[in-house]
Amino acid sequence: MQLRRLVGLWGEPSQWALARDVSDHCPIILRYSSQLWGPKPFKFNNFWLDHQGFKEKLKRLRGDLKTWNHEAFGNLDHNIAHVIEAIKELDLKAESGPLTQVENDARSKGFSDLWGLLKCRDSRLFQRSRSRWLKEGDANTGFFHASVKRRGRCNSILALHVGD
């Protein structure tokens, strides 16, 4: 009964014994189902940096990523403005009468697209602020300390008058 319930949860178990390498043991792969969970995540290995052909591969990858970024995201600020304008047009149309189902779907998709684009822009700005901080270090510390002192002077209570 217990085994039957586990088979229902996990699927049929299967196992493979792989060829041994330098060890005197054979690795065994145990899988509980034939269902694949998708590709393995990408992993960066630091020892790649020491290989002589890495810089050339990185330059080609940079160009491909730049092209892909332009095709997938384009100019984020322009795309955000375009989506906002489309939503405004649909909102104005909704004020004069009810929207069709297609227009309602387009408006919902516009909000979804806008949310995604704003998250991309926020992520880009956050990443740029971090890289600027790494480059400049604590160069702006004096400015922040002066701002805190000025705010403290503005918020301080110099005297209290009680009664007459």
Secondary structure, 3 states (H helix, E strand, C coil): CHHHHHHHHHCCCEEEECCCCCCCCCCEEEECCCCCCCCCCCCCCHHHHHCCCHHHHHHHHHHHHHHHHHHHCCCHHHHHHHHHHHHHHHHHHHHHCCCCHHHHHHHHHHHHHHHHHHHHHHHHHHHHHHHHHHHHCCCCHHHHHHHHHHHHHHHCCCCCCCCC
